[in-house]
Amino acid sequence: MTVPGSRYAVVTPARDESAHIERTIDAMASQSLAPVAWIVVDDGSSDGTGAIVARRAAALPWLRLVVRGDRGRRANGGGVVEAFEAGYAQLAADWDFLVKLDADLSFDPDYFARCLQHFERDPVLGIGGGLVCREEQGQVIVDSVGDPPFHVRGATKIYRRACWERIAPLLRAPGWDTIDEVKANLHGWTTRTFDDLRVLQLKPTGSVDGAWRNAMKNGRANYIAGYHPLFMLAKCARRLTHPPFGAQAVALLAGYCSGYVRDLPRVESEVIHYLRDQQLRRLLMRPSIYG
């Protein structure tokens, strides 16, 4: 039986993940600390993802499948959050930690037990998660190189309940997985990736969209989050040396500027003010959430 203080519930949005979700289920089934509930949301899959989950759920009492209709397309950012909310609404078990977990991950049997140890040692830690890696030519490579120290990849987010109740709901838009951390820090929580705990992502980040569209999406996400224009220019300048040289920087800036052109909605002004203050502090080499 899971004791209070270590009860975690997991919600996984999944769309056309039949090639990978079996390994994610295997990883969850092997956990030394089992979840009190795991809701997998089949978000309009056409490849049998739901059938795989339903078959495995027959032997895992804490696993449940929720099926949503096919909207006919992927909805970057917003679609993932909508599917997550559909699963969250079905949680009946009591929990101390809420996990948003992607359907294309693999991790060690003690992953969640060790994650919760980090939270136990740090009472102001509001959001955490493992270090996202990928496999290339038989070698495991860290995928999240260059992420700011406060960032936890959206693929594997663990929210302490008190923090979650302060920052929820998630924004239904690209950038939700930065905005939640900014809001948490604004309200006195800390957020960080656990460098000692690795999570293997079975398909490359942004592989569905392609490199250019993924960079454009990230630029729009930066606009929605309220990035300071000077900080955004500095970010794009750093990307000039990333292959394909110059293209990523141009796509990032184009995505960011498209937010102004289209007058896209942004997060609340309090969050933007806090984030821009932290970004200016970073540019001035002063202490900030960026290190």
C-alpha positions in Angstrom: 0.0 0.0 0.0 1.3 3.5 -0.9 1.6 5.7 2.2 0.4 9.3 2.3 3.2 11.6 1.1 4.4 9.3 -1.6 1.1 8.8 -3.5 1.5 9.9 -7.2 -1.1 9.9 -10.0 0.0 9.9 -13.6 -1.8 11.3 -16.7 -0.5 10.5 -20.2 -1.9 12.1 -23.4 -1.2 9.7 -26.3 -1.8 10.1 -30.0 -0.6 7.5 -32.4 2.0 6.1 -30.0 1.6 2.3 -30.8 5.3 2.1 -31.7 6.4 3.2 -28.2 3.7 3.1 -25.6 4.3 -0.6 -24.8 7.8 0.2 -23.5 6.3 3.1 -21.4 3.8 0.7 -19.9 6.6 -1.8 -19.2 8.5 0.9 -17.4 5.5 1.9 -15.3 4.7 -1.7 -14.5 8.2 -2.3 -13.2 8.2 0.6 -10.8 9.2 -0.2 -7.2 6.7 2.5 -6.1 3.5 2.0 -8.1 1.2 4.9 -8.9 -2.2 5.2 -7.2 -3.7 5.8 -10.7 -2.5 6.1 -14.2 -4.9 7.6 -16.8 -3.8 7.2 -20.4 -5.8 9.4 -22.7 -6.1 8.1 -26.3 -6.3 11.5 -28.1 -7.8 10.4 -31.4 -5.3 7.7 -32.3 -5.7 5.8 -35.6 -2.9 3.2 -35.1 -4.2 1.0 -32.3 -2.7 2.9 -29.4 -5.9 2.6 -27.4 -6.1 -1.2 -28.0 -2.6 -1.7 -26.6 -3.5 0.3 -23.4 -6.8 -1.5 -22.9 -5.1 -4.9 -23.2 -2.4 -4.0 -20.7 -4.9 -2.4 -18.3 -6.5 -5.8 -17.8 -3.5 -6.8 -15.7 -2.7 -3.4 -14.1 -5.4 -2.3 -11.7 -4.2 1.2 -11.5 -4.1 1.8 -15.3 -7.2 3.2 -17.0 -7.9 4.2 -20.6 -9.8 7.3 -21.6 -10.7 7.7 -25.3 -11.3 11.1 -27.0 -12.6 11.6 -30.5 -10.2 12.5 -33.3 -10.1 16.3 -33.9 -8.5 15.5 -37.3 -5.2 17.1 -36.6 -2.5 17.6 -34.0 -3.0 20.8 -31.9 0.4 21.9 -30.7 0.5 22.7 -27.0 -3.2 23.2 -26.6 -4.1 19.7 -27.8 -1.8 18.0 -25.3 -3.1 20.1 -22.4 -6.8 19.4 -23.4 -6.0 15.7 -23.4 -4.2 16.0 -20.1 -7.2 17.8 -18.6 -9.5 15.1 -19.8 -7.5 12.5 -18.0 -7.1 14.7 -14.9 -10.9 15.0 -14.6 -11.1 11.2 -14.3 -8.7 10.9 -11.3 -10.6 9.5 -8.4 -7.7 8.3 -6.2 -6.2 10.7 -3.6 -2.7 11.8 -4.5 0.2 13.9 -3.2 2.0 14.4 -6.6 0.6 14.7 -10.1 2.6 13.5 -13.1 2.3 14.5 -16.7 4.1 11.8 -18.6 4.6 11.3 -22.3 3.7 8.0 -24.0 7.2 7.5 -25.6 9.4 7.2 -22.6 11.4 4.5 -20.8 13.0 4.8 -17.4 14.5 2.7 -14.5 12.3 0.7 -12.0 13.2 3.1 -9.2 12.6 6.2 -11.2 9.5 7.5 -9.4 10.7 6.4 -5.9 13.9 8.4 -6.4 12.1 11.4 -7.9 9.9 11.6 -4.8 13.0 11.5 -2.6 14.1 14.8 -4.2 10.7 16.3 -3.2 11.0 14.9 0.3 14.5 16.5 0.8 13.3 19.9 -0.6 10.0 21.1 0.8 9.8 24.1 -1.5 10.4 22.1 -4.6 7.2 22.5 -6.6 7.9 20.9 -10.0 10.6 18.3 -10.9 11.4 15.6 -13.4 14.1 13.5 -14.9 16.8 14.4 -17.4 15.4 13.7 -20.9 17.8 11.8 -23.1 17.7 10.2 -26.5 19.6 7.3 -28.1 21.9 7.9 -31.2 24.0 5.1 -32.8 23.8 3.1 -29.6 24.7 5.9 -27.3 22.5 7.7 -24.8 22.8 11.5 -25.3 21.3 14.2 -23.1 18.5 15.9 -25.1 17.9 18.8 -22.7 21.4 20.4 -23.0 21.1 24.2 -22.8 17.8 24.2 -20.9 17.6 26.9 -18.1 18.1 25.4 -14.6 14.4 26.1 -13.7 13.1 24.1 -16.7 11.6 20.6 -16.5 10.7 19.1 -19.9 7.0 18.7 -20.6 7.6 15.0 -21.3 8.0 14.3 -17.6 6.6 16.7 -15.1 5.9 16.0 -11.4 3.8 18.6 -9.5 3.6 18.8 -5.8 -0.1 19.0 -4.9 0.2 22.4 -3.1 2.1 23.9 -6.0 -0.3 22.4 -8.5 -3.3 23.9 -6.7 -1.6 27.3 -6.8 -0.7 27.4 -10.5 -3.5 25.3 -12.2 -4.9 25.1 -14.8 -2.2 24.7 -17.4 -2.4 27.1 -20.4 -3.9 25.6 -23.5 -1.2 26.8 -25.8 2.4 26.3 -26.8 4.7 27.3 -24.0 2.5 25.8 -21.2 5.5 23.8 -19.9 7.5 27.0 -19.3 4.6 29.1 -18.0 3.8 26.6 -15.3 7.3 26.8 -14.0 7.4 30.6 -14.1 4.1 30.8 -12.2 5.5 28.3 -9.6 8.7 30.4 -9.1 6.6 33.6 -8.9 4.6 32.1 -6.0 7.7 31.0 -4.1 8.3 27.4 -5.3 11.4 26.1 -7.0 11.5 24.0 -10.1 14.3 21.9 -11.5 15.4 18.8 -13.5 16.9 15.9 -11.6 20.2 15.4 -13.4 20.8 12.0 -11.6 17.6 10.5 -13.0 17.5 9.8 -16.8 14.5 9.3 -18.9 14.9 7.9 -22.4 12.7 9.5 -25.0 12.0 7.0 -27.7 11.5 9.5 -30.5 13.2 12.8 -31.0 11.7 16.0 -29.6 9.7 17.8 -32.3 10.1 15.0 -34.8 6.4 15.1 -35.7 6.6 18.7 -36.8 10.1 18.9 -38.3 13.0 21.1 -37.2 11.7 24.4 -38.9 8.1 24.1 -37.7 9.3 23.0 -34.2 11.5 26.1 -34.0 8.6 28.3 -35.2 6.4 26.7 -32.6 8.9 27.4 -29.9 9.2 31.0 -31.0 5.4 31.4 -30.7 5.5 29.8 -27.3 8.1 32.3 -26.2 5.8 35.1 -27.3 2.9 33.6 -25.4 5.0 33.3 -22.3 5.9 37.0 -22.5 9.6 36.8 -23.3 11.4 40.1 -23.3 12.3 41.2 -26.8 16.0 41.7 -25.8 16.2 38.3 -24.2 14.6 36.8 -27.3 17.2 38.5 -29.6 19.9 37.1 -27.4 18.4 33.6 -27.5 18.2 33.8 -31.3 21.8 35.0 -31.5 23.0 31.9 -29.6 21.1 29.7 -32.1 23.1 31.2 -35.1 25.8 28.6 -34.5 23.4 25.6 -34.2 23.1 23.5 -37.4 21.5 24.1 -39.8 23.4 27.3 -39.3 21.1 30.3 -39.0 17.9 28.5 -39.9 16.9 27.7 -36.3 17.5 31.3 -35.2 15.4 32.7 -38.1 12.6 30.3 -37.4 12.6 31.1 -33.6 12.4 34.8 -34.4 9.8 34.4 -37.0 7.6 32.4 -34.6 8.1 35.0 -31.9 7.2 37.9 -34.3 4.2 36.0 -35.6 2.6 36.4 -32.1 2.7 40.2 -32.5 1.4 40.1 -36.1 -1.5 37.7 -35.2 -2.1 39.4 -31.8 -2.1 36.1 -30.1 -3.3 36.0 -26.4 -0.6 35.9 -23.8 -0.4 34.9 -20.1 -1.5 37.3 -17.4 0.6 40.5 -17.0 1.8 39.5 -13.5 3.6 36.5 -15.0 5.0 38.4 -17.9 6.3 41.1 -15.6 8.0 38.5 -13.4 9.5 36.6 -16.3 10.8 39.7 -18.0 12.4 40.9 -14.8 14.2 37.6 -14.4 15.3 37.8 -18.1 16.7 41.3 -17.7 18.5 40.2 -14.5 20.0 37.4 -16.5 21.2 39.7 -19.3 22.7 42.0 -16.6 24.5 38.9 -15.1 22.5 39.2 -11.9 21.0 36.3 -9.9 17.8 35.0 -11.5 15.9 31.8 -12.1 18.2 31.4 -15.1 21.1 30.9 -12.8 
